Amino acid sequence: MEKRCIAVIGLDGLSFTYLNKLMDNGVIPYMKHYIYNSSIKRNLYAFPPVTPQSWTSIMTGVNIGKHGIYGFIMYDDQHNPKVFNAEMLGHPRIHEMLSLIGKKSIVINPIPTYPLYPIRKALQFSFDFFTPKPSYTPSRAKKYFRIMQSLFKDLSKTPEESLEIAKIHVELYLQLIEELINKEDYDLFWINLRYPDSMIHMLKDPHILSSKIFKEEMEIFRNIDRIFKTLAENSLNTVIVSDHGFSIYKYVININSYLYRNGFITLRDEAQTSDEIHGSLKKYKDIKTISWKKSVVRILRSPYLRFLGRFLKNIHNRISKKPIVIRFPVVDRRKSKAFAGTFYSFNVFVNDYNVVDSVITSLKNLPGIRGVYRKEQLFWGPYLSRLPDIYVEPWFDKGYYVFNTREIDPQNAPILSRKILPHHHPLGVFIMKKWSYGELPDPIPNYLVTNLIMIDLGVPISSEADGIMILRRALGKKPLVTSKYLTKWGIVMKLRKSLRKMK
């Protein structure tokens, strides 16, 4: 079959350190040759280095303030949480823009992945990346969807078994892509895979980033190498991109603990243990919860008796098989003056705007913090009001990271903990085989990716696209832009929402 236009493989969490490890050990020979002969090899910059907002910027060509996706969990005006999804998008993704000018796309795991809307001239599949229900569109895509049926099994609890299942998943993706390549035409073929990110999180082994290689890991990336080869041999141009990288961290900063100690957070009692605790203790039939307020708990958790408390707790767990979990109060998102977002987020929501300056000044005094910014210092666009008010940047390259617990231990709220762990870093990768224009900066911002691909395809970019000055310098002229994408897509989205309300 005649070669098509451009193929993109998105590898979640890929850094050049990890990529070099794979190449040096002969795991990805085809990709290695391709990378060495590519026109563009750049770091990709993403802050915050978090999957939802970075992939959305990559696939839309705009910053967070223009597409509106700022994390795994989004909050309404009353701070009620909701998992991010495609209905929250404020700007079309690349395949949605291409469909409006009659270009054909095949997209596997577009982010956000759910819900999938029918798009003219586009085959779409969602299997991974927080998809509550694997899906496809249009109906004729069902014959390809069946290839992935065994992908929908629950992952095993152990990392080794999970890697074995991941290996099977990638083999199925290879079958799917070979089938699509043989039978479908495209201008854009884009697949996002959750590797190496999911493997690194599963194994939690710091050596996996630069030296240690697991057997299943090698097999997974050998098949990814075959996927890439299949795409590259059938496309005129090929791109490798990641949403962020990984690094090793020595210190973890709990911003919520710090805000609590400085009087910005109000706590409330939680009626039951968190889902996180239940999830980590599924092997037990029951869990005994006990409030931190009980006198015996507070005594045994004092600095001089803590060792005795741990000893008694372990004895109880072994005998009863019903582990004791201490129930701490949680952050009251409505009554707190300011609070940090969930888990590995880099932002702070402010309810009392009289304390914004105080919160910023206070956070700047935290050890391991490189910068504290108002949202308008980093982002711009019509969805700026939706975003958290403050962003906190730790010293990534000095070994500092953030982890914001919702539960707070009033007796001992640790702000800085020493913990060796591999986790997200702002520098991912961007590699493009052919680029016929001028130099690009290193690193490139994540929102530049879609715009570079559309320029390579010879089509206009969005009038809201970011990075125009960078593109102008590279092209030697202003890139061709159009407002039709956003206008037409906006009309379609409004119609879809109206129809959903009528049902």
MILOZA-572226 format. One record per residue (C-alpha): chain; y, x, z; residue number from 1. Coordinates in Angstrom, 1 decimal. Each point is the difference from the previous one (the first is absolute). Example, Ala and Ser with C-alpha at 12.3 -4.5 7.8 and 13.67 -1.06 7.14 Angstrom:
SITE  cadena      yy      xx      zz  num
SITE       A    -4.5    12.3     7.8    1
SITE       A     3.4     1.4    -0.7    2
***
This chain:
SITE  cadena      yy      xx      zz  num
SITE       A     0.0     0.0     0.0    1
SITE       A     3.6     1.2    -0.7    2
SITE       A     1.8     1.7     2.9    3
SITE       A     2.3    -2.2     2.0    4
SITE       A     3.3     0.8     1.6    5
SITE       A     0.0     1.1     3.6    6
SITE       A    -2.5    -0.1     2.9    7
SITE       A     0.9     0.4     3.7    8
SITE       A    -2.3     0.9     2.9    9
SITE       A     1.4    -0.6     3.4   10
SITE       A    -1.7     2.0     2.8   11
SITE       A     1.1    -1.2     3.4   12
SITE       A     1.0     2.9     2.3   13
SITE       A    -0.5     2.8    -2.4   14
SITE       A     1.9     3.2     0.7   15
SITE       A     0.1     3.3    -2.0   16
SITE       A    -1.8     1.7     3.0   17
SITE       A    -2.9    -2.4    -0.2   18
SITE       A     0.1     0.0    -3.9   19
SITE       A    -0.2     3.9     0.0   20
SITE       A    -3.0    -0.2     2.4   21
SITE       A    -1.9    -2.2    -2.5   22
SITE       A     1.0     2.2    -3.0   23
SITE       A    -0.9     3.3     1.8   24
SITE       A    -3.4    -1.3     0.9   25
SITE       A    -0.8    -1.2    -3.5   26
SITE       A    -0.2    -3.7     0.9   27
SITE       A     2.4    -1.3    -2.7   28
SITE       A    -0.3     2.3    -3.0   29
SITE       A     1.4    -2.4    -2.6   30
SITE       A     3.0    -0.9     2.1   31
SITE       A     0.6     3.7     0.8   32
SITE       A     0.2     0.9    -3.7   33
SITE       A     2.2    -3.0    -0.7   34
SITE       A     2.4     0.8     2.9   35
SITE       A     0.4     3.7    -0.9   36
SITE       A     1.0    -1.2    -3.5   37
SITE       A     2.4    -2.8     1.0   38
SITE       A     3.7     0.0    -0.7   39
SITE       A     1.0    -1.4     3.4   40
SITE       A    -1.5     1.1     3.4   41
SITE       A     2.3    -1.1     2.8   42
SITE       A    -0.2    -1.0     3.6   43
SITE       A     0.9    -3.7     0.5   44
SITE       A     2.2    -0.9     2.9   45
SITE       A    -0.6    -3.1     2.0   46
SITE       A     1.8    -0.9     3.3   47
SITE       A    -1.3    -1.8     1.8   48
SITE       A    -3.4     1.4    -1.1   49
SITE       A    -1.8    -3.3     0.4   50
SITE       A    -2.2    -1.7    -2.6   51
SITE       A     1.5    -3.5    -0.6   52
SITE       A     3.7     1.1    -0.5   53
SITE       A    -0.8     3.2    -1.9   54
SITE       A    -2.5    -1.5    -2.5   55
SITE       A     2.4    -2.9    -0.5   56
SITE       A     2.9     2.3    -0.8   57
SITE       A    -2.3     2.0    -2.3   58
SITE       A    -1.1    -3.1    -1.9   59
SITE       A     3.4    -1.7    -0.2   60
SITE       A     2.4     2.9    -0.7   61
SITE       A     2.3    -1.0     2.8   62
SITE       A     0.7     1.0     3.7   63
SITE       A    -1.1    -2.1     3.0   64
SITE       A     3.4    -1.8     0.1   65
SITE       A    -0.6    -1.5    -3.4   66
SITE       A    -3.7    -1.0     0.2   67
SITE       A     0.0    -1.0     3.7   68
SITE       A    -3.4     1.2     1.1   69
SITE       A     0.5     2.2     3.1   70
SITE       A    -3.4     0.2     1.7   71
SITE       A    -3.5    -1.4     0.6   72
SITE       A     1.5    -2.6     2.3   73
SITE       A     3.2    -1.9    -0.9   74
SITE       A     2.0    -2.0     2.5   75
SITE       A     2.0    -3.2    -0.5   76
SITE       A     3.3    -0.7     1.7   77
SITE       A    -1.9    -1.0     3.2   78
SITE       A    -2.1     3.2    -0.2   79
SITE       A    -3.2    -1.8    -0.8   80
SITE       A    -2.3     2.4    -1.8   81
SITE       A    -1.5    -0.5    -3.4   82
SITE       A    -2.1     2.4    -2.2   83
SITE       A     1.9     1.2    -3.1   84
SITE       A    -0.9    -1.7    -3.2   85
SITE       A     1.1    -0.4    -3.6   86
SITE       A     2.0    -3.2     0.8   87
SITE       A     2.4     2.2     2.0   88
SITE       A     0.9     2.2    -3.1   89
SITE       A     3.6     0.1    -1.1   90
SITE       A    -0.5     1.9    -3.2   91
SITE       A    -2.8    -0.1    -2.7   92
SITE       A    -2.6     2.7    -0.3   93
SITE       A    -0.5     2.0    -3.1   94
SITE       A    -2.8    -2.2    -1.5   95
SITE       A     2.1    -3.1     0.6   96
SITE       A     3.0     1.6    -1.8   97
SITE       A    -2.1     1.1    -2.9   98
SITE       A    -1.5    -3.5    -0.4   99
SITE       A     3.5    -1.4    -0.5  100
SITE       A     0.4     2.2    -3.2  101
SITE       A    -3.5    -0.7    -1.3  102
SITE       A    -1.8     3.2     1.2  103
SITE       A    -3.6    -0.1     1.2  104
SITE       A    -1.1     1.3     3.4  105
SITE       A    -3.2     0.5     1.9  106
SITE       A     0.7     0.4     3.7  107
SITE       A    -2.5     0.5     2.8  108
SITE       A     1.3    -0.4     3.6  109
SITE       A     3.7    -0.6    -0.8  110
SITE       A     2.0     0.3     3.3  111
SITE       A     0.6    -2.4     1.6  112
SITE       A    -3.5    -1.1    -1.0  113
SITE       A     0.2    -3.6     1.1  114
SITE       A     0.4    -2.7    -1.2  115
SITE       A    -0.6     0.8    -3.7  116
SITE       A     2.1    -2.1    -2.4  117
SITE       A    -1.1    -0.5    -3.6  118
SITE       A     2.1     2.2    -2.2  119
SITE       A     0.2    -0.2    -3.8  120
SITE       A    -1.8     2.9    -1.8  121
SITE       A    -1.3     1.5     3.3  122
SITE       A    -3.4     0.3     1.5  123
SITE       A     0.2     0.4     3.8  124
SITE       A    -2.5     0.7     2.7  125
SITE       A     0.4     0.3     3.8  126
SITE       A    -2.8     1.5     2.0  127
SITE       A     1.6     2.4     2.5  128
SITE       A     3.3     0.7     1.9  129
SITE       A     0.0    -2.9     2.5  130
SITE       A    -1.2    -2.7    -2.4  131
SITE       A    -1.3    -2.9     2.1  132
SITE       A    -2.0    -1.3    -2.9  133
SITE       A    -1.0     2.0    -3.1  134
SITE       A     1.4    -1.7    -3.0  135
SITE       A     0.8     0.3    -3.7  136
SITE       A     2.1    -1.6    -2.7  137
SITE       A    -0.3    -1.5    -2.7  138
SITE       A    -3.3    -1.8     0.0  139
SITE       A    -1.4     2.1    -2.8  140
SITE       A     0.1     3.0     2.4  141
SITE       A    -2.9    -1.5     1.9  142
SITE       A    -2.6     1.9    -2.2  143
SITE       A     1.5     3.3     1.2  144
SITE       A     0.5    -1.2     3.6  145
SITE       A    -3.7    -0.5     0.4  146
SITE       A    -0.6     3.7    -0.3  147
SITE       A     1.7     0.4     3.4  148
SITE       A    -1.9    -2.7     1.9  149
SITE       A    -1.8     2.5     2.3  150
SITE       A     3.4     1.5     0.9  151
SITE       A     0.7    -2.9     2.4  152
SITE       A    -2.5     1.0     2.7  153
SITE       A     1.3     0.8     3.4  154
SITE       A     0.5     3.7     0.7  155
SITE       A    -2.3     1.6     2.6  156
SITE       A     1.3     1.0     3.3  157
SITE       A    -0.9     3.7    -0.3  158
SITE       A     2.2     2.3    -2.2  159
SITE       A    -3.1     1.5    -1.6  160
SITE       A    -1.4    -3.3    -1.1  161
SITE       A     3.5    -1.1    -1.1  162
SITE       A     0.3     3.0    -2.2  163
SITE       A    -3.4    -0.9    -1.6  164
SITE       A     1.3    -3.5    -0.7  165
SITE       A     3.3     1.5    -1.4  166
SITE       A    -2.1     2.1    -2.4  167
SITE       A    -1.7    -3.2    -1.3  168
SITE       A     3.4    -1.7    -0.4  169
SITE       A     1.4     2.8    -2.1  170
SITE       A    -3.1    -0.1    -2.2  171
SITE       A     0.6    -3.7    -0.6  172
SITE       A     3.7     0.7    -0.8  173
SITE       A    -1.2     2.5    -2.6  174
SITE       A    -2.3    -2.6    -1.6  175
SITE       A     2.8    -2.6     0.0  176
SITE       A     2.4     2.4    -1.7  177
SITE       A    -2.5     1.1    -2.6  178
SITE       A    -0.6    -3.7    -0.8  179
SITE       A     3.7    -0.8    -0.3  180
SITE       A     0.7     3.1    -2.1  181
SITE       A    -2.7    -0.9    -2.5  182
SITE       A     1.0    -3.7    -0.4  183
SITE       A     3.8    -0.3     0.8  184
SITE       A     3.2     1.3    -1.5  185
SITE       A     3.0     1.0     2.1  186
SITE       A     3.4     1.6     0.1  187
SITE       A    -0.3     0.7     3.7  188
SITE       A    -3.2     0.5     2.0  189
SITE       A     0.7     0.5     3.8  190
SITE       A    -2.6     0.3     2.7  191
SITE       A     0.8     0.7     3.7  192
SITE       A    -2.8     1.4     2.2  193
SITE       A     0.1     0.3     3.8  194
SITE       A    -1.3     3.6     0.0  195
SITE       A     0.4     2.5     1.5  196
SITE       A     2.1    -2.0     2.6  197
SITE       A    -2.9    -2.2     1.3  198
SITE       A    -2.4     3.0     0.3  199
SITE       A     2.6     2.1     2.0  200
SITE       A     0.7    -2.9     2.3  201
SITE       A    -3.8    -0.7     0.5  202
SITE       A    -1.0     3.6     0.7  203
SITE       A     3.1     1.1     2.0  204
SITE       A    -1.0     3.6    -0.6  205
SITE       A     3.1     2.3    -0.5  206
SITE       A    -2.1     2.4    -2.1  207
SITE       A    -0.6    -2.6    -2.7  208
SITE       A     3.5     0.6    -1.4  209
SITE       A    -0.4     3.6    -1.0  210
SITE       A    -3.4     1.5     0.5  211
SITE       A    -2.9    -2.3     1.1  212
SITE       A    -1.8    -2.0    -2.6  213
SITE       A    -2.5    -2.8     0.8  214
SITE       A    -2.9    -0.7    -2.4  215
SITE       A     1.0    -3.6    -0.6  216
SITE       A     3.6     1.1    -0.4  217
SITE       A    -1.0     2.3    -2.9  218
SITE       A    -2.0    -2.8    -1.6  219
SITE       A     2.9    -2.4     0.3  220
SITE       A     2.4     2.3    -1.7  221
SITE       A    -2.4     1.1    -2.7  222
SITE       A    -0.1    -3.7    -1.0  223
SITE       A     3.8    -0.2     0.2  224
SITE       A     0.0     3.0    -2.3  225
SITE       A    -2.2    -2.0    -2.4  226
SITE       A     2.4    -3.0     0.3  227
SITE       A     2.9     2.2    -0.8  228
SITE       A    -1.8     1.6    -3.0  229
SITE       A    -0.8    -3.4    -1.4  230
SITE       A     3.6    -1.2     0.3  231
SITE       A     1.5     3.3    -1.4  232
SITE       A    -2.3     0.2    -3.0  233
SITE       A     1.0    -3.6    -1.0  234
SITE       A     3.8     0.3     0.6  235
SITE       A     2.9     1.8    -1.5  236
SITE       A     1.4     1.0     3.4  237
SITE       A    -1.4     0.0     3.5  238
SITE       A     1.6     0.0     3.5  239
SITE       A    -1.4     0.9     3.4  240
SITE       A     2.2    -1.3     2.9  241
SITE       A    -0.3    -0.5     3.8  242
SITE       A     2.0    -2.0     2.4  243
SITE       A     0.2     2.7     2.7  244
SITE       A    -1.9     3.1     1.1  245
SITE       A    -1.6     1.1     3.2  246
SITE       A     0.6     2.7     2.6  247
SITE       A    -1.2     1.1     3.4  248
SITE       A     2.0    -1.1     3.0  249
SITE       A     0.0     1.4     3.5  250
SITE       A     2.3    -2.5     1.8  251
SITE       A     0.3    -3.7    -0.1  252
SITE       A     3.3    -1.8     0.9  253
SITE       A    -0.2    -3.5     1.4  254
SITE       A     3.4    -1.5    -0.8  255
SITE       A    -0.7    -3.2     1.9  256
SITE       A    -0.7     1.9     3.2  257
SITE       A     3.3     1.8    -0.4  258
SITE       A     1.9    -3.2    -0.7  259
SITE       A    -1.6    -1.6     3.1  260
SITE       A     0.9     2.8     2.3  261
SITE       A     3.6    -0.2    -1.3  262
SITE       A     0.3    -3.7     0.7  263
SITE       A    -0.1    -1.3    -3.6  264
SITE       A    -3.4    -1.8     0.3  265
SITE       A    -1.0    -3.0     2.0  266
SITE       A    -3.7    -0.5     0.7  267
SITE       A    -2.1    -3.1     0.4  268
SITE       A    -3.5    -0.6     1.2  269
SITE       A    -2.7    -0.4    -2.7  270
SITE       A    -2.5    -2.7     0.6  271
SITE       A    -2.9     2.0    -1.4  272
SITE       A    -0.9     3.4    -1.2  273
SITE       A     1.3     1.0    -3.5  274
SITE       A    -2.1    -0.3    -3.2  275
SITE       A     0.1     3.7    -0.2  276
SITE       A    -1.9     0.4     3.3  277
SITE       A    -2.5    -2.7    -0.9  278
SITE       A    -0.6     1.6    -3.4  279
SITE       A    -0.8     3.4     1.6  280
SITE       A    -2.4    -1.6     2.5  281
SITE       A    -2.0    -2.3    -2.3  282
SITE       A    -3.3     1.5     1.1  283
SITE       A     0.4    -1.5     3.5  284
SITE       A    -0.8    -3.6     0.6  285
SITE       A     2.8    -0.5     2.4  286
SITE       A     3.1     1.8     1.2  287
SITE       A     1.4    -0.1     3.5  288
SITE       A     3.8     0.1     0.0  289
SITE       A     2.0     0.7     3.1  290
SITE       A     3.8     0.0     0.4  291
SITE       A     1.9     3.2     0.6  292
SITE       A     1.9    -1.8     2.8  293
SITE       A    -3.0    -0.1     2.3  294
SITE       A     0.5     2.3     3.0  295
SITE       A    -3.4     1.7    -0.3  296
SITE       A     0.8     0.8    -3.7  297
SITE       A     3.4     1.4     0.8  298
SITE       A    -1.3     2.1     2.8  299
SITE       A    -2.9     1.5    -2.1  300
SITE       A     2.4     0.7    -2.9  301
SITE       A     2.4     2.0     2.1  302
SITE       A     0.1     3.7    -1.0  303
SITE       A    -2.1     1.2     3.0  304
SITE       A    -2.8    -2.6    -0.3  305
SITE       A    -0.2    -0.5    -3.8  306
SITE       A    -3.1     2.2    -0.2  307
SITE       A    -1.7    -2.3     2.5  308
SITE       A     1.0    -3.1    -1.9  309
SITE       A    -1.5     1.4    -3.2  310
SITE       A    -3.2     0.9     1.8  311
SITE       A    -0.4    -3.5     1.5  312
SITE       A     0.9    -1.6    -3.3  313
SITE       A    -2.7     2.0    -1.9  314
SITE       A    -2.6    -0.8     2.6  315
SITE       A     0.8    -3.8    -0.3  316
SITE       A    -0.2     0.1    -3.8  317
SITE       A    -3.4     1.7     0.0  318
SITE       A    -1.5    -2.3     2.5  319
SITE       A     1.4    -3.4    -1.1  320
SITE       A     0.4     0.7    -3.8  321
SITE       A     3.2    -2.0     0.4  322
SITE       A     2.8     2.6    -0.2  323
SITE       A     3.2    -0.4     2.0  324
SITE       A     3.1    -0.2    -2.1  325
SITE       A     3.3     0.1     1.8  326
SITE       A     2.4    -2.7    -1.3  327
SITE       A     3.5     1.3    -0.3  328
SITE       A     3.1    -2.0    -0.8  329
SITE       A     1.2    -0.1    -3.6  330
SITE       A     3.4     0.4    -1.7  331
SITE       A     1.9    -3.3    -0.1  332
SITE       A     1.4     0.1    -3.5  333
SITE       A     2.4    -2.9     0.6  334
SITE       A     1.5     1.1     3.3  335
SITE       A     0.1     3.8    -0.5  336
SITE       A     3.3     1.5    -1.1  337
SITE       A    -1.9     2.3    -2.3  338
SITE       A    -3.6     0.8    -0.8  339
SITE       A    -2.0     2.1    -2.4  340
SITE       A    -2.2    -1.5    -2.7  341
SITE       A    -3.8     0.0     0.1  342
SITE       A    -2.1     3.1     0.5  343
SITE       A     0.8     2.7    -2.7  344
SITE       A     3.4    -1.3    -0.9  345
SITE       A     3.2     1.9    -0.1  346
SITE       A     2.5    -2.7     0.8  347
SITE       A     1.7    -1.9     2.8  348
SITE       A     1.1    -3.6     0.0  349
SITE       A     3.2    -0.8     1.9  350
SITE       A     0.6    -3.5     1.4  351
SITE       A     3.3     0.9     1.9  352
SITE       A     2.3     1.6    -2.6  353
SITE       A     2.2     1.2     2.8  354
SITE       A    -2.6     2.7     0.9  355
SITE       A    -0.6     1.4    -3.5  356
SITE       A     2.1     3.1     0.6  357
SITE       A    -1.6     0.5     3.4  358
SITE       A    -3.5    -0.3    -1.4  359
SITE       A     0.8     2.5    -2.8  360
SITE       A     1.6     2.5     2.5  361
SITE       A    -2.8    -0.4     2.4  362
SITE       A    -2.7     0.6    -2.6  363
SITE       A     1.7     3.1    -1.4  364
SITE       A    -0.7     1.6     3.4  365
SITE       A    -3.7    -0.5    -0.3  366
SITE       A    -2.0     3.3    -0.5  367
SITE       A    -1.5     0.2    -3.5  368
SITE       A     2.5    -2.3    -1.7  369
SITE       A     1.6     1.4    -3.1  370
SITE       A     2.3    -2.9    -0.8  371
SITE       A     0.9    -3.6     1.0  372
SITE       A     1.6    -2.2    -2.7  373
SITE       A     1.5    -3.4    -0.5  374
SITE       A    -1.9    -1.7    -2.7  375
SITE       A     3.0     0.0    -2.4  376
SITE       A     0.0     3.8     0.2  377
SITE       A    -3.4     0.1    -1.7  378
SITE       A    -0.4    -3.2    -2.0  379
SITE       A     2.1    -2.4    -2.1  380
SITE       A    -0.5    -3.4    -1.7  381
SITE       A    -0.1    -3.7     0.5  382
SITE       A    -2.8     0.1     2.6  383
SITE       A     1.7     2.5     2.3  384
SITE       A     0.5    -2.8     2.6  385
SITE       A    -3.8    -0.5     0.2  386
SITE       A    -0.6     3.6     0.9  387
SITE       A    -0.2     1.4     3.6  388
SITE       A     3.3     1.2     1.3  389
SITE       A    -0.7     3.7     0.8  390
SITE       A    -2.4     2.6    -1.5  391
SITE       A    -1.3     2.9     1.9  392
SITE       A    -1.2     3.2    -1.7  393
SITE       A    -2.1     2.4     2.1  394
SITE       A    -0.3     3.7    -0.8  395
SITE       A    -3.1    -0.4    -2.1  396
SITE       A    -0.2     3.7    -0.9  397
SITE       A     0.3     1.0     3.6  398
SITE       A    -3.1    -2.1     1.0  399
SITE       A     1.7    -3.2     1.3  400
SITE       A    -1.1    -3.5    -0.9  401
SITE       A     0.6    -3.5     1.4  402
SITE       A    -2.3    -2.7     1.4  403
SITE       A     1.6    -3.1     1.4  404
SITE       A    -2.2    -2.0     2.4  405
SITE       A     0.7    -3.7     0.6  406
SITE       A    -1.5     0.3     3.5  407
SITE       A     2.1     2.0     2.5  408
SITE       A    -1.3     1.5     3.2  409
SITE       A     2.9    -0.5     2.4  410
SITE       A    -1.5     2.4     2.5  411
SITE       A    -0.4     2.8    -2.5  412
SITE       A     1.6    -0.5    -3.4  413
SITE       A    -0.6     3.4    -1.8  414
SITE       A     2.6     0.8    -2.6  415
SITE       A    -1.4     3.2    -1.3  416
SITE       A    -3.8     0.6    -0.2  417
SITE       A    -1.8     3.1    -1.2  418
SITE       A    -2.6    -1.1    -2.5  419
SITE       A    -1.4     1.8    -3.0  420
SITE       A    -0.4    -2.5    -2.9  421
SITE       A     0.3    -0.1    -3.8  422
SITE       A     2.5    -2.7    -1.1  423
SITE       A     2.5    -1.0    -2.7  424
SITE       A     2.6     2.5    -1.3  425
SITE       A     3.0    -0.9    -2.2  426
SITE       A    -1.1     2.3    -2.9  427
SITE       A    -2.5    -1.5    -2.4  428
SITE       A    -0.7     1.1    -3.6  429
SITE       A     1.2    -1.0    -3.5  430
SITE       A    -1.6     1.6    -3.0  431
SITE       A     0.7    -1.1    -3.6  432
SITE       A    -1.8     1.5    -3.0  433
SITE       A     2.8    -0.4    -2.6  434
SITE       A     3.7    -0.1     0.6  435
SITE       A     2.3     0.6    -3.0  436
SITE       A     3.3     0.1     1.8  437
SITE       A     1.9     2.3     2.5  438
SITE       A    -0.8     1.3     3.5  439
SITE       A    -0.6    -2.3     2.9  440
SITE       A     0.7     0.9     3.7  441
SITE       A    -2.7     1.0     2.5  442
SITE       A    -0.8    -2.1     1.9  443
SITE       A     0.7    -3.1    -2.1  444
SITE       A     0.7    -3.3     1.9  445
SITE       A    -2.9    -2.5    -0.1  446
SITE       A     2.1    -2.7    -1.7  447
SITE       A     0.4     2.3    -3.1  448
SITE       A    -3.7    -0.3    -1.1  449
SITE       A     0.1    -3.4    -1.7  450
SITE       A     3.2     0.9    -1.7  451
SITE       A    -1.4     3.2    -1.4  452
SITE       A    -3.1    -1.9    -1.3  453
SITE       A     2.1    -2.6    -1.7  454
SITE       A     2.1     2.6    -1.7  455
SITE       A    -3.2     1.7    -1.2  456
SITE       A    -1.0    -3.4    -1.4  457
SITE       A     3.3    -0.3    -1.8  458
SITE       A     1.1    -3.2     1.7  459
SITE       A     3.1    -0.9     2.0  460
SITE       A     0.0     0.5     3.7  461
SITE       A     1.3    -2.6     2.5  462
SITE       A     3.7    -0.3     0.4  463
SITE       A    -0.7     0.3     3.8  464
SITE       A    -2.1     3.2    -0.5  465
SITE       A     0.8     2.8     2.4  466
SITE       A     0.4     3.7    -0.9  467
SITE       A     2.3    -0.7    -3.0  468
SITE       A     1.9     3.3     0.5  469
SITE       A    -3.2     2.0     0.1  470
SITE       A    -1.2    -1.6    -3.1  471
SITE       A     3.3     0.4    -1.8  472
SITE       A    -0.1     3.8     0.7  473
SITE       A    -3.6     0.2    -1.2  474
SITE       A     0.6    -2.1    -3.2  475
SITE       A     3.4     1.4    -0.8  476
SITE       A     1.3    -3.6    -0.2  477
SITE       A    -0.1    -3.2     1.9  478
SITE       A    -3.4    -1.7    -0.1  479
SITE       A    -0.4    -3.3    -1.8  480
SITE       A     0.1    -2.8     2.6  481
SITE       A    -0.3    -3.8     0.0  482
SITE       A     0.6    -2.8     2.5  483
SITE       A    -2.5    -2.3    -1.7  484
SITE       A    -2.9     1.1     2.2  485
SITE       A     1.5    -1.0     3.2  486
SITE       A     1.6    -3.2    -1.4  487
SITE       A    -3.2    -1.3    -1.6  488
SITE       A    -2.3     1.1     2.8  489
SITE       A     2.3    -1.6     2.5  490
SITE       A    -0.2    -3.3    -1.8  491
SITE       A    -3.8     0.2    -0.2  492
SITE       A    -0.3     0.8     3.8  493
SITE       A     2.2    -2.9     0.9  494
SITE       A    -2.1    -2.4    -2.1  495
SITE       A    -3.2     1.3     1.7  496
SITE       A     1.4    -0.5     3.5  497
SITE       A     1.1    -3.5    -0.9  498
SITE       A    -3.4    -0.9    -1.3  499
SITE       A    -1.6     1.4     3.1  500
SITE       A     2.2    -2.2     2.2  501
SITE       A    -0.9    -3.1    -2.1  502
SITE       A    -3.8     0.5     0.5  503
***
